[in-house]
Amino acid sequence: MKSTGVVRQLDTLGRIVLPIELRRTMGIDVKDMLEIFVDNDSIVLKKYHPCCVFCNDARDVVAYKNKLVCRKCLAELTNSAEK
């Protein structure tokens, strides 16, 4: 992991502000979703990209019964349901 040298204090609601330079570098815009991971004693933020629950492909994803599914897997689901 690479250190940015930036230190931020949590506010009373547990929030931090990500510096604009870092957001620009990482392509994070206002209202973008961030995914939160824990790696041992580290908290990792990653820009969220919705992906298929079956194959993890992030291309051409649609909502199906409140789950994100790519069109390829959706076609397989509907074909197996017809049999």
C-alpha positions in Angstrom: 0.0 0.0 0.0 1.2 3.5 -0.9 1.0 6.3 1.7 -0.4 9.6 0.6 0.9 11.5 3.6 -2.6 12.9 4.2 -4.1 12.7 7.7 -7.7 13.5 8.4 -9.7 13.6 11.6 -13.1 11.9 12.0 -15.9 14.2 12.8 -18.5 13.4 15.6 -20.5 11.3 13.1 -17.5 9.2 12.1 -17.0 10.9 8.7 -13.8 11.9 6.9 -13.2 14.2 3.9 -11.3 12.7 1.0 -9.0 15.5 -0.5 -10.1 16.8 -3.9 -6.7 15.9 -5.4 -7.1 12.3 -4.4 -10.7 12.1 -5.7 -9.6 13.6 -9.0 -6.7 11.2 -9.3 -8.9 8.2 -8.5 -11.8 9.4 -10.7 -14.2 9.7 -7.7 -17.1 12.1 -8.3 -19.8 13.5 -6.0 -22.3 10.8 -5.1 -20.1 8.0 -6.4 -20.4 4.8 -4.3 -17.4 3.6 -2.4 -17.0 0.0 -1.3 -15.4 -0.6 2.1 -13.1 -3.5 2.8 -11.1 -4.6 5.9 -7.6 -6.1 5.4 -6.2 -7.1 8.7 -5.9 -3.7 10.5 -6.5 -1.6 7.4 -9.7 0.0 6.1 -9.7 0.1 2.3 -12.0 2.2 0.1 -12.6 1.3 -3.5 -14.8 2.9 -6.1 -17.9 0.7 -6.4 -18.6 -0.9 -9.7 -21.8 -3.0 -9.7 -21.3 -6.5 -11.1 -23.2 -9.7 -11.8 -23.8 -11.8 -8.7 -23.0 -15.0 -10.7 -19.9 -14.2 -12.8 -18.7 -10.8 -11.4 -18.8 -9.2 -14.9 -19.5 -5.5 -14.6 -20.6 -5.0 -18.2 -24.2 -4.8 -19.2 -25.6 -5.4 -15.7 -29.4 -5.2 -15.1 -31.5 -5.6 -12.0 -33.4 -9.0 -11.9 -35.4 -9.8 -8.8 -33.5 -7.2 -6.8 -30.1 -8.7 -7.8 -27.6 -7.4 -10.3 -27.2 -9.9 -13.2 -25.4 -9.5 -16.5 -27.4 -10.1 -19.7 -25.5 -13.3 -20.4 -26.3 -14.9 -17.0 -29.8 -13.6 -17.3 -30.2 -15.3 -20.6 -28.9 -18.6 -19.0 -31.4 -18.2 -16.1 -34.4 -17.6 -18.4 -33.4 -20.5 -20.7 -33.0 -22.9 -17.8 -36.4 -21.7 -16.4 -38.1 -22.5 -19.7 -36.9 -26.1 -19.7 
